[in-house]
Amino acid sequence: MRLARLAHERGAKVVLFTDAWLSPVAEFADVVLPARVEAPSPFDSLVAPMALVETLVAAVHARSGPAAEARMRAAEEASRGEAGT
């Protein structure tokens, strides 16, 4: 909640992925993307919210072009380096 408020106050665009009951962060979000989590089990499922996140990330990445590709490669290389230590 504090991070969303701070980001919002500093002019960042806040995108919230949440369940149908909406996180209190929705108050500060520019975009609210609710997803169903009900499942035929005793536990909520994160399949739908994760699909929503992955779809949006892929779309942003595709629209961002070569700069995003270079950033993604650098992040992957950095994480591989950390995993080896």
ABEGO torsion letter per residue (X at the ends): XAAAAAAAAAGBBBBBBBBAAEBAAAAABABBBBBBABBBBABBBAAAAAAAAAAAAAAAAAAAEAAAAAAAAAAAAAAAAAAAX
